[in-house]
């Protein structure tokens, strides 16, 4: 059980929750099974037990009969053990998922036990069935035997062994079960109603303790962390804001700048997550904040995950600040030695104001004189240790702004990034056009290509994107090359010129091919998703995504954001196979119905769950045993609000009412309070 299910202590067993309960009083007849039946409990006599199949692929087949008919039972794992323990002629209670083979119902790997008077006496109780593995089942530790172990645990447990960790006022306010009672009812409920009450209590506890822990981290940073003080809005900021801003800031941009200004003036380190949809204007916010740092006598830096994106940021910042006395340099892995040496010198002596670069800037040789502000773009692409090395570059940690163009659903941000302050930019700059998105099946390919030709004839450019197949880079490369040949057949040289970019290319070749497309030397870019971030071509108006059914919603939205960056009407065409599954069809429907990245992120969360969403922290905060941030949003909101209220009134949790909470949180650090129970 240790290796298979991670159950080492009684506490682990107590928190190994049943995934369903079987109503032992409800026994169906075999004849009642229909095509709509999912799970069923039946009782009957076991008649035939035999091994079938060839050597190495043996299966065990048995037949269960009741007065209405018969049912086949099949085992593929642990067949020798099961065959030894089943007895023909005996009555069994059988539970499992119904499937059909050649028109007859069967249950594969059923839960089974001998039918005794105790089971069939009509007592009203719900029996728990626990998650197990085929290996454990073959050793007699299936879902029901684990239940008997848990039942034995509750014989010796008392209320004091499961101490309360939620203040009584909250229990009363939300009408929650006491903790001991909740654990008892979740495992062995006396009724469906009591089970639901136990589930609600324990889900609330998971969210509440998580929000309390994250809230304490954020509070400690606000109260105790040291940070440089930006106490003035100076000449550079005001000059740029009043004279050189390329457009009027949106309300969302102004709000975020105010939040950053307030944070950076307090003397505590700012740690803020800025999420904004593709094209919402995060770069201008970052630039204004860097000018704020320079006005206060500090240096600033901006770290991007790829050379392409770093170069793009450098070019746009250089252009925006060309008339101001600000020294900016770019540092990447490709920077020549002589230039690199010069950058390191002027950075260390303090005359370099802004350094833009890749992870090359976190190397030990890169030393700032007085780094006050660090921006990390597309932060999920850097590891925690990489990010942390940036704020070790200064005696007083610099203020940190981490930016992402992957909108994060609010519920996910609350749990994955709850220790950060976060800002949302949910407004687009004026003049930014909505991208027309359509879904086309493979049989309409020629019309799609004709449309792309018509746009090229107007002087526009086109992206054609192929999916990455992570399991096989060889297959990925072959598909891309085959796709490239098909594109060349539709767009022959010299009428059309094509750039191709993919992961196997050397950095120099990739850079050259990208540059040709950026400068308009080629009209078509054939690529894998390496262009997801980092290419800004206002003249590109068509995005064709091949095999769009293979992409997640978030990735489709990111790719779509590569077009619509100029003043011309832009289009995204999702090209899929003729036969796609329901989930893929739903994704296409979402993409064609909205351009709102936050709505798309919420839908992505619903369809895929938090573990798969790009950009989330794979942290314990998301590993809830019972609660779901998708299905239990109302409970999460309630838990967050109550946790914040408690921390607001009693930040150190020292009141008599909150002391049990403080003790419980302390006890969870690195050990379990259950390991001593024997």
C-alpha positions as CSV (number, residue, x, y, z in Angstrom):
1,X,0.0,0.0,0.0
2,X,2.9,2.3,0.7
3,X,4.3,2.1,-2.9
4,X,1.0,1.7,-4.7
5,X,-1.2,4.2,-3.0
6,X,1.2,6.3,-0.9
7,X,-0.4,5.1,2.4
8,X,2.3,5.1,5.1
9,X,0.4,6.2,8.2
10,X,-3.0,6.1,9.7
11,X,-3.4,9.7,8.7
12,X,-2.8,8.7,5.0
13,X,-5.4,5.9,5.4
14,X,-7.9,8.4,6.9
15,X,-7.3,10.7,3.9
16,X,-7.7,8.0,1.3
17,X,-11.3,8.8,0.6
18,X,-13.8,6.5,-1.1
19,X,-14.7,7.4,-4.6
20,X,-18.2,6.0,-4.4
21,X,-20.5,4.2,-2.0
22,X,-22.6,1.2,-2.7
23,X,-26.1,1.0,-1.4
24,X,-26.0,-2.5,0.1
25,X,-29.8,-2.6,0.3
26,X,-30.1,-2.2,-3.5
27,X,-29.5,-5.4,-5.4
28,X,-30.7,-5.5,-9.0
29,X,-31.7,-8.4,-11.2
30,X,-29.3,-9.2,-14.1
31,X,-32.3,-8.9,-16.5
32,X,-32.6,-5.2,-15.4
33,X,-29.3,-4.3,-17.2
34,X,-29.9,-2.1,-20.2
35,X,-27.6,-0.3,-22.6
36,X,-28.0,2.8,-20.4
37,X,-26.7,1.0,-17.2
38,X,-23.3,2.2,-16.1
39,X,-22.6,0.6,-12.6
40,X,-24.8,-2.1,-11.1
41,X,-24.9,-4.4,-8.0
42,X,-26.3,-7.9,-8.5
43,X,-26.3,-11.1,-6.5
44,X,-26.2,-14.7,-7.8
45,X,-24.5,-18.0,-7.9
46,X,-21.1,-18.4,-9.5
47,X,-21.3,-21.3,-12.0
48,X,-18.4,-21.5,-14.5
49,X,-14.8,-20.5,-13.7
50,X,-12.2,-21.1,-16.5
51,X,-9.1,-19.7,-18.0
52,X,-9.2,-18.5,-21.6
53,X,-6.8,-17.0,-24.1
54,X,-3.3,-17.9,-25.2
55,X,-0.3,-18.1,-23.0
56,X,0.9,-14.7,-21.8
57,X,-2.5,-13.2,-22.5
58,X,-4.6,-15.4,-20.2
59,X,-7.9,-14.1,-18.8
60,X,-10.3,-15.6,-16.2
61,X,-13.9,-15.9,-17.2
62,X,-16.7,-16.7,-14.7
63,X,-20.5,-16.7,-15.0
64,X,-22.9,-15.4,-12.4
65,X,-26.6,-16.5,-12.5
66,X,-29.6,-15.2,-10.8
67,X,-33.3,-16.0,-11.3
68,X,-33.5,-13.6,-14.3
69,X,-30.5,-14.4,-16.3
70,X,-26.7,-14.6,-16.4
71,X,-23.7,-12.2,-16.5
72,X,-20.1,-12.8,-17.5
73,X,-17.3,-11.7,-15.2
74,X,-13.8,-11.1,-16.6
75,X,-10.3,-10.7,-15.1
76,X,-7.1,-9.9,-17.0
77,X,-4.9,-9.2,-14.0
78,X,-4.1,-11.4,-11.0
79,X,-6.0,-14.3,-12.6
80,X,-4.2,-17.1,-10.6
81,X,-5.0,-15.5,-7.2
82,X,-8.6,-14.8,-8.2
83,X,-9.1,-18.3,-9.6
84,X,-7.9,-19.9,-6.3
85,X,-10.2,-17.7,-4.2
86,X,-13.4,-18.0,-6.2
87,X,-15.7,-20.9,-5.4
88,X,-18.2,-22.3,-7.9
89,X,-21.7,-22.9,-6.4
90,X,-21.3,-20.1,-3.9
91,X,-23.5,-17.0,-3.8
92,X,-21.7,-13.7,-4.4
93,X,-22.6,-10.0,-4.2
94,X,-21.0,-8.4,-7.3
95,X,-20.6,-4.7,-8.2
96,X,-19.0,-3.1,-11.2
97,X,-19.1,-1.2,-14.5
98,X,-21.2,-2.9,-17.2
99,X,-19.8,-3.3,-20.7
100,X,-21.0,-5.5,-23.6
101,X,-19.2,-8.2,-25.6
102,X,-21.0,-9.7,-28.7
103,X,-24.3,-8.4,-27.4
104,X,-24.0,-9.9,-23.9
105,X,-23.4,-7.9,-20.7
106,X,-20.2,-8.4,-18.7
107,X,-18.3,-6.8,-15.8
108,X,-14.5,-6.5,-16.1
109,X,-12.7,-6.8,-12.7
110,X,-15.8,-6.6,-10.5
111,X,-15.8,-6.0,-6.8
112,X,-16.9,-9.3,-5.2
113,X,-17.7,-10.8,-1.9
114,X,-19.5,-13.8,-0.5
115,X,-23.2,-13.1,0.0
116,X,-23.9,-13.5,3.7
117,X,-27.0,-13.0,5.9
118,X,-25.3,-9.9,7.3
119,X,-25.1,-8.3,3.8
120,X,-28.5,-9.4,2.6
121,X,-30.5,-8.6,5.8
122,X,-31.8,-5.3,4.4
123,X,-30.0,-3.0,6.8
124,X,-29.8,0.5,5.4
125,X,-26.1,1.4,5.0
126,X,-23.8,2.8,2.3
127,X,-20.6,0.8,1.9
128,X,-17.4,2.8,0.8
129,X,-15.5,1.6,-2.3
130,X,-11.9,3.0,-2.3
131,X,-9.4,3.6,-5.1
132,X,-7.0,0.7,-5.5
133,X,-4.7,-0.8,-8.1
134,X,-4.8,-4.1,-10.0
135,X,-1.7,-5.3,-8.1
136,X,-3.3,-4.7,-4.7
137,X,-6.6,-6.2,-5.8
138,X,-4.7,-9.4,-6.8
139,X,-3.3,-9.5,-3.2
140,X,-6.8,-9.1,-1.7
141,X,-6.5,-5.3,-1.1
142,X,-9.2,-4.1,-3.5
143,X,-11.6,-1.2,-2.8
144,X,-13.7,-3.0,-0.3
145,X,-10.9,-4.7,1.8
146,X,-9.3,-1.2,2.2
147,X,-12.7,-0.2,3.6
148,X,-12.5,-2.8,6.2
149,X,-9.1,-1.5,7.3
150,X,-10.5,2.0,7.6
151,X,-13.5,0.6,9.5
152,X,-11.0,-0.9,12.0
153,X,-9.3,2.5,12.3
154,X,-12.6,4.1,13.3
155,X,-13.0,1.5,16.1
156,X,-10.0,3.0,17.9
157,X,-10.3,6.6,16.9
158,X,-11.8,9.2,19.2
159,X,-12.9,12.7,18.7
160,X,-9.7,14.1,20.3
161,X,-7.7,12.2,17.6
162,X,-9.2,14.3,14.9
163,X,-8.9,17.8,16.5
164,X,-11.0,20.6,15.2
165,X,-9.1,23.2,13.1
166,X,-11.8,25.6,12.1
167,X,-13.0,28.3,14.6
168,X,-16.4,27.5,16.0
169,X,-17.9,30.8,14.8
170,X,-17.2,29.8,11.2
171,X,-18.6,26.3,11.8
172,X,-21.8,27.8,13.1
173,X,-22.0,30.5,10.4
174,X,-21.7,28.0,7.5
175,X,-23.5,25.1,9.3
176,X,-20.5,22.8,8.9
177,X,-20.1,19.4,10.5
178,X,-17.4,19.1,13.2
179,X,-14.2,17.6,11.8
180,X,-14.4,14.2,13.5
181,X,-18.0,13.8,12.4
182,X,-17.1,14.8,8.8
183,X,-14.4,12.2,8.5
184,X,-16.7,9.5,9.9
185,X,-19.5,10.4,7.5
186,X,-17.3,10.7,4.4
187,X,-16.1,7.2,4.9
188,X,-19.2,5.5,6.5
189,X,-22.2,7.8,5.9
190,X,-25.4,7.1,7.8
191,X,-27.3,8.7,4.9
192,X,-26.7,10.4,1.5
193,X,-27.5,13.8,3.1
194,X,-24.9,13.3,5.8
195,X,-22.3,12.3,3.1
196,X,-23.0,15.6,1.3
197,X,-22.6,17.5,4.5
198,X,-19.2,15.8,5.2
199,X,-18.1,16.5,1.6
200,X,-18.9,20.2,1.9
201,X,-17.1,20.5,5.3
202,X,-13.9,18.8,4.1
203,X,-13.8,20.7,0.7
204,X,-14.2,24.0,2.6
205,X,-11.3,22.9,5.0
206,X,-9.0,22.2,2.0
207,X,-9.7,25.6,0.4
208,X,-9.7,27.5,3.7
209,X,-6.4,26.2,4.9
210,X,-4.8,26.7,1.5
211,X,-6.0,30.3,1.3
212,X,-4.9,30.9,4.9
213,X,-1.4,29.6,4.2
214,X,-1.1,31.6,1.0
215,X,-2.6,34.7,2.7
216,X,0.0,34.4,5.5
217,X,2.9,34.2,2.9
218,X,1.6,37.3,1.2
219,X,1.1,39.2,4.5
220,X,4.6,38.3,5.7
221,X,6.0,39.7,2.5
222,X,4.0,42.9,2.9
223,X,5.0,43.3,6.5
224,X,8.6,42.0,6.8
225,X,10.3,41.8,3.4
226,X,12.7,44.6,2.6
227,X,12.3,46.5,-0.7
228,X,13.8,49.5,-2.4
229,X,11.7,52.7,-2.2
230,X,10.5,54.5,-5.3
231,X,9.3,57.6,-3.6
232,X,9.1,60.0,-6.5
233,X,7.6,60.1,-10.0
234,X,10.5,61.9,-11.8
235,X,11.5,63.6,-15.0
236,X,11.9,60.5,-17.3
237,X,8.5,59.1,-16.4
238,X,6.7,62.4,-16.8
239,X,8.4,63.3,-20.1
240,X,7.7,60.0,-21.7
241,X,4.1,59.9,-20.3
242,X,3.3,63.4,-21.5
243,X,5.3,63.6,-24.8
244,X,6.1,60.2,-26.2
245,X,3.3,57.8,-25.3
246,X,2.3,56.3,-28.7
247,X,-1.4,56.0,-27.6
248,X,-3.7,56.9,-24.8
249,X,-3.4,54.4,-22.0
250,X,-6.5,52.2,-21.3
251,X,-8.2,52.3,-17.9
252,X,-6.7,48.9,-17.1
253,X,-3.1,50.1,-17.9
254,X,-3.6,53.1,-15.7
255,X,-5.0,51.0,-12.8
256,X,-2.0,48.6,-13.0
257,X,0.6,51.4,-13.0
258,X,-1.1,52.9,-9.9
259,X,-1.0,49.5,-8.2
260,X,2.8,49.2,-9.0
261,X,3.5,52.7,-7.9
262,X,1.8,52.2,-4.6
263,X,3.6,48.8,-4.0
264,X,7.0,50.2,-4.8
265,X,6.8,53.1,-2.5
266,X,6.2,51.1,0.7
267,X,9.7,49.8,1.4
268,X,8.6,46.2,1.0
269,X,9.5,44.0,-2.0
270,X,6.7,44.0,-4.6
271,X,6.0,40.6,-6.1
272,X,3.2,41.1,-8.6
273,X,1.8,38.9,-11.3
274,X,0.5,40.9,-14.3
275,X,-1.8,38.9,-16.6
276,X,-3.1,40.5,-19.8
277,X,-4.4,39.1,-23.0
278,X,-2.3,39.1,-26.2
279,X,-2.1,42.8,-27.3
280,X,-3.4,44.3,-24.1
281,X,-0.3,46.6,-23.8
282,X,1.8,44.9,-21.0
283,X,5.1,46.2,-22.5
284,X,4.1,49.9,-22.1
285,X,3.2,49.2,-18.4
286,X,6.6,47.5,-18.0
287,X,8.5,50.3,-19.6
288,X,6.8,53.1,-17.5
289,X,7.7,51.1,-14.4
290,X,11.3,50.8,-15.5
291,X,11.4,54.6,-16.0
292,X,10.0,55.0,-12.4
293,X,13.0,52.9,-11.2
294,X,15.5,54.9,-13.1
295,X,14.0,58.2,-11.9
296,X,14.6,56.9,-8.3
297,X,18.3,56.1,-9.0
298,X,18.0,52.4,-9.8
299,X,18.6,50.0,-12.7
300,X,16.0,47.8,-14.3
301,X,16.0,44.6,-16.3
302,X,13.6,42.6,-18.4
303,X,14.1,38.8,-18.9
304,X,12.4,36.9,-21.7
305,X,12.4,33.1,-22.4
306,X,13.7,33.3,-26.0
307,X,16.2,35.3,-27.9
308,X,13.5,36.2,-30.4
309,X,11.2,37.7,-27.7
310,X,14.1,39.4,-26.0
311,X,15.2,41.0,-29.3
312,X,11.6,42.1,-29.9
313,X,11.3,43.8,-26.5
314,X,14.7,45.4,-26.9
315,X,13.8,46.8,-30.4
316,X,10.4,48.2,-29.2
317,X,11.8,49.8,-26.0
318,X,14.8,51.2,-28.0
319,X,12.3,52.8,-30.5
320,X,10.0,54.2,-27.7
321,X,12.9,55.7,-25.7
322,X,15.1,56.9,-28.7
323,X,14.6,60.6,-27.7
324,X,15.3,60.2,-24.0
325,X,18.7,59.9,-22.2
326,X,18.3,56.2,-21.2
327,X,21.0,53.7,-21.9
328,X,19.6,50.2,-23.0
329,X,21.5,47.1,-24.0
330,X,20.6,43.5,-25.0
331,X,22.3,40.5,-23.5
332,X,21.6,36.9,-24.9
333,X,23.5,33.8,-25.5
334,X,24.4,35.1,-29.0
335,X,26.0,38.3,-27.7
336,X,29.6,38.6,-29.0
337,X,32.4,38.5,-26.3
338,X,33.6,42.0,-26.8
339,X,30.1,43.5,-26.6
340,X,29.3,41.2,-23.6
341,X,32.4,42.5,-21.8
342,X,31.4,46.1,-22.4
343,X,27.8,45.4,-21.2
344,X,29.1,43.8,-18.0
345,X,31.4,46.8,-17.3
346,X,28.8,49.5,-17.7
347,X,26.2,47.4,-15.8
348,X,28.5,47.0,-12.8
349,X,29.6,50.7,-12.8
350,X,25.9,51.8,-13.0
351,X,25.8,53.8,-16.3
352,X,23.6,51.1,-18.0
353,X,19.9,51.9,-17.1
354,X,18.0,49.0,-18.7
355,X,19.2,45.5,-19.5
356,X,17.0,43.3,-21.7
357,X,17.9,39.7,-22.2
358,X,17.4,36.0,-21.8
359,X,18.4,33.7,-18.9
360,X,22.0,34.8,-19.9
361,X,21.5,37.7,-17.5
362,X,21.2,35.4,-14.4
363,X,24.8,34.1,-14.8
364,X,27.1,34.9,-11.9
365,X,29.3,37.2,-14.1
366,X,26.4,39.6,-14.6
367,X,26.5,42.1,-11.8
368,X,24.3,45.2,-11.4
369,X,25.3,48.2,-9.4
370,X,21.9,48.8,-8.0
371,X,19.1,46.7,-9.5
372,X,15.7,48.0,-8.3
373,X,13.2,46.5,-10.7
374,X,13.1,43.2,-12.5
375,X,10.5,42.1,-15.1
376,X,10.1,38.5,-16.1
377,X,8.0,37.9,-19.3
378,X,6.2,34.7,-19.9
379,X,7.3,33.7,-16.5
380,X,6.0,30.1,-16.6
381,X,8.9,29.3,-19.0
382,X,11.5,29.9,-16.2
383,X,12.0,27.6,-13.3
384,X,11.6,28.9,-9.7
385,X,15.4,28.7,-9.1
386,X,16.1,30.7,-12.3
387,X,13.7,33.5,-11.3
388,X,15.1,33.6,-7.7
389,X,18.6,34.2,-9.0
390,X,17.5,37.6,-10.4
391,X,16.7,39.0,-7.0
392,X,19.9,37.7,-5.5
393,X,21.6,40.3,-7.8
394,X,21.0,43.1,-5.3
395,X,21.5,43.4,-1.5
396,X,17.9,44.6,-1.1
397,X,15.8,42.4,-3.4
398,X,14.4,44.3,-6.4
399,X,10.7,44.7,-7.0
400,X,9.4,41.9,-9.2
401,X,6.8,42.0,-12.0
402,X,6.1,38.7,-13.7
403,X,4.0,39.0,-16.8
404,X,2.1,36.4,-18.8
405,X,0.0,36.7,-21.9
406,X,-1.7,33.4,-21.0
407,X,-4.8,34.6,-19.2
408,X,-5.3,32.6,-16.0
409,X,-8.8,31.9,-14.7
410,X,-9.5,33.8,-11.5
411,X,-10.0,30.6,-9.4
412,X,-6.7,29.2,-10.6
413,X,-4.9,32.5,-9.9
414,X,-6.4,32.4,-6.4
415,X,-4.9,28.9,-5.7
416,X,-1.8,28.7,-7.8
417,X,-0.6,32.3,-7.3
418,X,-2.3,33.3,-4.1
419,X,0.9,34.3,-2.5
420,X,1.5,37.0,-5.2
421,X,-0.4,40.2,-5.6
422,X,-1.9,40.1,-9.1
423,X,-3.1,42.6,-11.6
424,X,-5.4,41.9,-14.6
425,X,-5.4,43.9,-17.8
426,X,-8.8,43.1,-19.3
427,X,-9.0,46.0,-21.8
428,X,-7.6,46.3,-25.3
429,X,-6.0,49.5,-26.6
430,X,-8.3,51.5,-28.9
431,X,-8.0,50.5,-32.6
432,X,-7.2,46.9,-31.9
433,X,-9.5,44.8,-34.2
434,X,-11.2,41.6,-33.3
435,X,-9.8,38.7,-35.3
436,X,-12.5,36.8,-37.4
437,X,-12.1,33.1,-36.5
438,X,-13.6,30.2,-38.5
439,X,-13.5,26.4,-38.4
440,X,-13.0,24.5,-41.6
441,X,-12.8,20.8,-42.2
442,X,-10.0,19.2,-44.3
443,X,-12.3,18.8,-47.3
444,X,-12.4,22.7,-47.6
445,X,-8.5,23.0,-47.7
446,X,-8.4,24.3,-51.3
447,X,-10.8,27.2,-50.4
448,X,-8.7,28.0,-47.3
449,X,-5.6,28.3,-49.5
450,X,-7.4,30.3,-52.1
451,X,-8.4,32.8,-49.4
452,X,-4.8,33.0,-48.2
453,X,-3.7,33.7,-51.8
454,X,-6.3,36.5,-52.1
455,X,-4.9,38.2,-48.9
456,X,-1.3,37.8,-50.2
457,X,-2.5,39.5,-53.4
458,X,-3.5,42.5,-51.3
459,X,0.1,42.7,-50.0
460,X,-0.6,40.8,-46.7
461,X,1.3,37.9,-45.1
462,X,0.2,34.5,-43.8
463,X,1.2,32.1,-41.0
464,X,0.6,28.3,-41.5
465,X,1.2,26.5,-38.2
466,X,1.7,22.7,-37.7
467,X,1.3,21.0,-34.3
468,X,4.1,19.6,-32.1
469,X,3.7,15.9,-31.3
470,X,5.7,15.7,-28.1
471,X,5.9,11.9,-28.1
472,X,7.8,11.8,-31.3
473,X,10.1,14.6,-32.6
474,X,10.8,12.4,-35.6
475,X,7.1,12.1,-36.5
476,X,6.7,15.8,-35.8
477,X,9.5,16.7,-38.2
478,X,8.2,14.3,-40.9
479,X,4.7,15.9,-40.6
480,X,6.1,19.4,-40.8
481,X,8.2,18.6,-43.9
482,X,5.2,16.9,-45.6
483,X,3.1,19.9,-44.8
484,X,5.8,22.2,-46.1
485,X,5.8,20.4,-49.4
486,X,2.0,20.6,-49.6
487,X,2.2,24.4,-49.0
488,X,4.8,24.8,-51.7
489,X,2.5,23.0,-54.1
490,X,-0.2,25.6,-53.4
491,X,2.2,28.5,-53.3
492,X,4.9,27.9,-56.0
493,X,8.1,29.9,-56.3
494,X,8.8,32.5,-57.6
495,X,5.3,33.9,-57.3
496,X,5.4,33.2,-53.5
497,X,8.3,32.9,-51.1
498,X,8.1,30.8,-47.9
499,X,10.0,30.9,-44.6
500,X,10.1,27.8,-42.5
501,X,10.9,27.6,-38.8
502,X,11.1,24.6,-36.5
503,X,12.8,23.3,-33.4
504,X,15.5,21.3,-35.2
505,X,17.0,24.4,-36.9
506,X,20.1,26.1,-35.5
507,X,19.4,29.4,-33.8
508,X,21.1,31.4,-36.7
509,X,19.0,29.7,-39.4
510,X,15.8,30.2,-37.3
511,X,16.7,33.9,-36.8
512,X,17.4,34.4,-40.5
513,X,14.1,32.8,-41.6
514,X,12.1,34.8,-39.0
515,X,13.8,38.0,-40.1
516,X,12.9,37.4,-43.7
517,X,9.3,37.1,-42.8
518,X,9.4,40.1,-40.4
519,X,10.9,42.3,-43.2
520,X,8.4,41.1,-45.8
521,X,11.0,39.2,-47.8
522,X,8.7,36.1,-47.6
523,X,4.9,36.2,-47.6
524,X,4.3,32.9,-45.8
525,X,5.7,31.5,-42.6
526,X,5.4,27.7,-42.1
527,X,6.2,26.8,-38.5
528,X,5.6,24.7,-35.5
529,X,4.5,26.5,-32.4
530,X,7.9,28.2,-31.9
531,X,6.3,31.4,-33.1
532,X,3.7,31.3,-30.3
533,X,5.5,34.2,-28.7
534,X,8.0,36.6,-30.0
535,X,7.0,37.5,-33.6
536,X,5.3,40.8,-34.2
537,X,4.4,41.3,-37.8
538,X,1.6,43.9,-38.2
539,X,1.3,43.0,-41.9
540,X,0.4,39.3,-41.2
541,X,-3.4,39.0,-41.4
542,X,-4.0,35.3,-41.8
543,X,-3.3,32.5,-39.3
544,X,-4.0,29.0,-40.6
545,X,-3.7,26.3,-37.8
546,X,-3.3,22.8,-39.2
547,X,-4.7,19.9,-37.2
548,X,-6.3,22.4,-34.9
549,X,-8.0,19.6,-32.9
550,X,-4.6,18.7,-31.5
551,X,-4.1,22.1,-29.8
552,X,-5.5,23.2,-26.4
553,X,-7.7,26.3,-26.1
554,X,-5.0,28.4,-24.5
555,X,-2.5,27.6,-27.2
556,X,-5.0,28.2,-30.0
557,X,-5.7,31.6,-28.5
558,X,-2.0,32.5,-28.2
559,X,-1.4,31.6,-31.8
560,X,-4.4,33.6,-32.9
561,X,-2.8,36.6,-31.2
562,X,0.1,36.6,-33.7
563,X,-2.3,38.3,-36.3
564,X,-4.5,41.3,-35.8
565,X,-1.5,43.4,-34.8
566,X,-1.9,46.0,-37.6
567,X,-4.7,48.1,-38.8
568,X,-6.0,45.6,-41.4
569,X,-8.8,43.0,-40.8
570,X,-7.3,39.7,-39.7
571,X,-8.4,36.1,-39.8
572,X,-7.7,32.8,-38.0
573,X,-8.7,29.6,-39.8
574,X,-8.8,26.4,-37.7
575,X,-8.3,23.5,-40.1
576,X,-9.2,20.1,-38.7
577,X,-9.8,16.5,-39.8
578,X,-13.2,15.7,-41.1
579,X,-14.0,13.5,-38.1
580,X,-13.1,15.0,-34.7
581,X,-14.2,14.2,-31.1
582,X,-16.7,16.1,-29.0
583,X,-14.0,17.8,-26.9
584,X,-12.2,19.1,-30.0
585,X,-15.6,20.2,-31.5
586,X,-16.3,22.1,-28.3
587,X,-12.8,23.8,-28.5
588,X,-13.5,24.9,-32.1
589,X,-16.9,26.3,-31.0
590,X,-15.3,28.3,-28.1
591,X,-12.6,29.7,-30.4
592,X,-15.1,30.8,-33.1
593,X,-17.5,32.4,-30.6
594,X,-15.1,34.7,-28.6
595,X,-11.8,36.6,-28.7
596,X,-11.9,37.1,-24.9
597,X,-8.8,35.3,-23.5
598,X,-10.2,35.2,-19.9
599,X,-13.4,33.5,-21.1
600,X,-11.3,31.0,-23.1
601,X,-9.1,30.4,-20.0
602,X,-12.2,29.6,-17.9
603,X,-13.4,27.2,-20.5
604,X,-10.0,25.6,-20.8
605,X,-10.0,25.0,-17.1
606,X,-13.4,23.3,-17.3
607,X,-12.4,21.1,-20.2
608,X,-8.9,20.1,-19.1
609,X,-8.6,20.7,-15.3
610,X,-5.9,22.7,-13.5
611,X,-3.1,20.2,-13.9
612,X,-2.9,20.7,-17.7
613,X,-3.2,24.4,-18.0
614,X,0.0,25.9,-19.4
615,X,1.5,28.4,-17.0
616,X,0.2,27.0,-13.7
617,X,2.5,26.1,-10.9
618,X,2.6,22.4,-10.3
619,X,2.4,22.9,-6.6
620,X,0.7,21.3,-3.7
621,X,-1.8,24.1,-3.6
622,X,-3.6,22.5,-6.5
623,X,-3.4,18.9,-5.3
624,X,-6.7,18.9,-3.4
625,X,-8.0,15.5,-2.5
626,X,-11.7,16.3,-2.6
627,X,-12.2,19.9,-3.7
628,X,-12.2,21.0,-7.3
629,X,-11.4,24.6,-8.3
630,X,-13.7,24.1,-11.3
631,X,-16.8,22.6,-9.7
632,X,-16.5,24.1,-6.2
633,X,-15.9,27.8,-7.1
634,X,-18.5,29.0,-4.6
635,X,-16.9,27.2,-1.7
636,X,-13.5,28.5,-2.8
637,X,-14.8,32.1,-2.9
638,X,-16.3,31.7,0.6
639,X,-13.1,30.1,2.0
640,X,-10.9,32.9,0.5
641,X,-13.1,35.7,1.9
642,X,-13.2,34.2,5.4
643,X,-9.5,33.5,5.4
644,X,-8.7,37.1,4.4
645,X,-11.1,38.5,7.0
646,X,-9.3,36.4,9.7
647,X,-5.9,37.5,8.6
648,X,-7.0,41.1,8.4
649,X,-8.3,41.0,12.0
650,X,-5.6,38.7,13.5
651,X,-2.6,38.4,11.2
652,X,-0.5,36.3,13.6
653,X,-3.5,34.0,14.6
654,X,-2.9,34.6,18.3
655,X,-6.5,35.1,19.5
656,X,-8.0,32.2,21.6
657,X,-10.4,31.5,18.7
658,X,-7.6,31.3,16.1
659,X,-4.9,29.6,18.1
660,X,-6.1,26.1,17.1
661,X,-5.7,27.2,13.5
662,X,-2.2,28.4,14.1
663,X,-1.2,25.2,15.9
664,X,-2.7,23.1,13.1
665,X,-0.9,25.0,10.3
666,X,2.4,24.6,12.3
667,X,1.8,20.9,12.8
668,X,1.5,20.4,9.0
669,X,5.0,21.7,8.3
670,X,7.0,18.7,7.3
671,X,5.3,16.2,9.5
672,X,2.0,14.6,10.1
673,X,0.2,14.5,13.5
674,X,-1.1,11.0,12.7
675,X,2.2,9.1,12.5
676,X,2.2,8.4,16.2
677,X,-1.2,6.7,16.4
678,X,-0.8,2.9,16.9
